[in-house]
Amino acid sequence: MAMSHDELYEIFSWLPAKSIHKFKASSKILSEFLEDPHFALKQAKNSLTKCDTWFFMQTHNHIEFHALLGEQDSSGVPKDMLGFLSTSAKILSSSNGLLLCSATGRNQVELFVTNPATQSYVWIPTPKNSENNIDADLKIILECDQDDFNVFLFDIPNWGSNLDCKVYNHKEGSWKENQVKKFFTGTPYFRPYIISYNFDNNDNNKPTMLRVPKEARRGSHDNSCDMRIFKWGKVNESSQSICLVRLRKRVFTIWVLMNYELGSWRRILKVRVKAMLGSMEQNPSVKGFIILKDDLVFATEKKVHAYGLTNDRYMKLWEVCDHGFKDSGFCFIPYFDTLRPCGIGAKNLCYFRRDILSQEHDVTSTYNSGFECR
């Protein structure tokens, strides 16, 4: 029995962008879907309920792209797009198929948002007094909602100073400063804590301090201690929360925030890296980690591993891939490919080099977008 147009529309809107493109040549209807902006928005909206299954690994001069086990054929990034990112951009953040990047080799920071699946991009104005100060992936964040995206830029100049946040809304096309009321951030010897702030509330909203678990505070000033926050659970689940991951003296400890109002946490894992890997690696050293699909993904000197944190995968280890990084200075960036538009003023990436060359300030390097306009 043949499916109706509406049924095909609904089914394909749940697939990753790569899978949709695979069927393009064999289906006239699907080709029409790909030209429909409403279909692109619906596919991107459906993807908001899914977990990132791919990830970039990046240093200042090298980038790799890998998939979790079993996800290699379902989505991805075109090779020419990966080449473009390697030579022309530094990825700062990722959300719902869009990447927030800075153009590399420039005298000052130039921001743009790109969709690798559709090979499109749009420039983002750099806020005043920040042209030379965006140097870490945790200071600037891209966040997509159903039909728009925001860029959050956090400025913490030094210890004991105030926290400031600038927010860029793409539809409005401007930055708003001092969205978060300034408050004391402490000193290097202050106990670690988490600040929560709801940008959707009115101007009277105040930041809330969430204490981290007592166990997490112990030894937090040790040079070997690395603590980070990640999303936990799916967007469409009422149990969506955050998790706190701490790596100290080659021991992973992970807590999930169970009750926001009470600030209560539940520890779900504490394990030595050596115990996780067993005989697979001798004297392993962790070079980086991230939470993907509610699993712990971490890199040692030569390999990337995943360690299950939920259900039937709990405390099970599997190898994800090899990697070619020789130093510890790389970061993980999660990714899931969508058809999400880059928004107002978006262009095909074939125009990227022309845009760079047309900038008023000096060109300090040669850009080759790797794309041809047809």
Secondary structure, 3 states (H helix, E strand, C coil): CCCCHHHHHHHHCCCCHHHHHHCHHHCHHHHHHHCCHHHHHHHHHHHCCCCCCEEEEECCCCEEEEECCCCCCCCCCCHHHHHHHHHHEEEEEEECCEEEEEECCCCCCCEEEEECCCCEEEEECCCCCCCCCCCCCCCEEEEECCCCEEEEEEECCCCCCECEEEEEECCCCEEECCCCCCCECCCCCCCCEEEECCCCCCCCCCCEEEECCHHHHCCCCCCCCEEEEEEECCCCCCCCEEEEEEEECCEEEEEEEEECCCCEEEEEEEEEHHHHHCCCCCCCCCCEEEEECCEEEEECCCEEEEEECCHHHCCCEEEEEECCCCCCCCEEEEECCCCCCCCCCCEEHHHHHHHHHCCCCCCCCCCCCCCCCC
